[in-house]
Amino acid sequence: MKMSQHTRETSSKSGQALIFMCMVVVMMAFAALFYFDIHKTLAVKARGRNAGDAAALAGARWEAVSLNLIGSLNIAKAVTLTDALTSGQTTSPEADLITDLQRRISFSGPLLGYAAAQQAAKQNGIFNNEEYARLMRGEISDFESLLNNNPPRFTPSGTYASATDELLAMMSMIPDQGMAVRAFPQYPPLPNHLLLNPDFYDAVSGRNWCWFYYNAYSELVNYSDWASWDWGLDPALIDAIFHSLPIRSNSPYFTLWLQWLEVKDSLPVLPVGSTWEDTFDDLQSALTDLENQNPTAYADLDVTMALYNQPRWASWNSYTGPDFPWDGDIKAEYDYLGAESAVLLEPQLNRRTDIQNHEDGTSPQVITRTAAAKPFGYLEDENGDLITPNTHLLVLPAYHDIRLIPMGASLNGSSNLMRSGWIEFVRDILPLYLDHGPSVLDSGNYFSRQLIRWEEESFHSAGTDWLDTFSGNCTQPTPGGSGGGGTNHGH
């Protein structure tokens, strides 16, 4: 009996040890998978960062090439016009052809940059994203309608009846060859309205009652249904914004933001001692002589130059205000916006330990990366002082460097255009919501889902109850992206 009892106790202890060992093995296996996923996540993040940076720099390099070519053609045009005027001619077919070539470069150069950005990302290990190609094909369809109604301002060539065909063919080449990164058309700014503020939807998603306390308390407390909105928004206005791209003078992607204007009465004066000062002084003298000798011919003369679109080439500090993502002063030769390449990419993770999607419906297996870069350069006067290229508005071949910039310093990044689903929501879904209410909202879109939640009475009562008790704990966040950040400018 003693031996039998001893045997049972030994067997029981062996069974417990086996269970314990199985638990340890399972825990070690899970730890190994978790370690594997961490390593994979870091590797994908690093690959995404490298690919995004390479893509943004590739786009910016083509922007620099395009600006330098257009600037060189400005100089060639000034020489051609001077020769024609001093020879007694009031027209210059060569100058007209140069203008056409400049317009072509303003389209084709940035689009080549967009294609180069795709290749740079792929060379850094990022695969094609079919959703990007689908979205761009939809945009091309919109552009086709715009171009048919407002043809580009340059002369067709070859067998094309209009330049629309070749421009659309060039744009279509990008999604047809596969897209690893996405750039967004640079739309005009949206009106200031709660429904056009992505922070509103993020506050709904995160139940950030303090945000509502400071920014939309009345709307949170008094909202009854979609018809109670104080709209101040016209669906036709939104539609007009997304159909007013700089399509006639610039590429919609990686836009250079240039304009072609008649400048004979206000020819830009270059800084004294600059390389091309004499060229434009000669042109100004020839124009003055023609005006004095033959005012009628002078009045009919068309002298156009490629100039910077000043609002888009303003100072960074004057454009972004206190939210600018760098501390301290910026050197004058770098303090300007303008041409830039901003890209988005979303490499897949496929982690072994993923169980379910996030509450907001976004997949935890996607890492979102953004990157932006722009060309830089400067002019130099006789004293050696450096001047930004846009100071005198005239485009000149002044670019010799490209640099990465924070997304907060990007026109695209600071306007939330890089957020997945935002353009589609504002352009396609929100106007329908304004007309028909929440029945048209698409649960597959992040921003639509937040409006669906916003319509729930329980959401508003929960926020009101919380603020009635805890609003004294709310603090106004400090804007800006320095330090730890707090806004998208810190990305």
Secondary structure, 3 states (H helix, E strand, C coil): CHHHHHHHHHHHHHHHHHHHHHHHHHHHHHHHHHHHHHHHHHHHHHHHHHHHHHHHHHHHHHHHHHHHHHHHHHHHHHHHHHHHHHCCCCCCHHHHHHHHHHHHHHHHHHHHHHHHHHHHHHHCCCCCCHHHHHHHHHHHHHHHHHHHHCCCCCCCCCCCCCHHHHHHHHHHHHHHCCCCCECCCCCCCCCCCHHHCHHHHHHHHCCCHHHHHHHCHHHHHHCCCHHHCCCCCCHHHHHHHCCCCCCCCCCCCCCCCEEEEECCCCCCCCCCCCCCHHHHHHHHHHHHHHHHHCHHHHHHCCCEEEEECHHHHCCHHHHHHHHCCCCCCCCHHHCCCCCCEEEEECCECCCCCCCCCCCCCCCCCECCEEEEEEEEECEECCCCCEECCCCCCECCCCEEEEEEECHHHCHHHHCCCCCCCHHHHHHHHHHHHHHHCHHHCCCCCHHHHHHHHHCCHHHHHHHHHHHHHHHHHCCCCCCCCCCCCCCHHHC
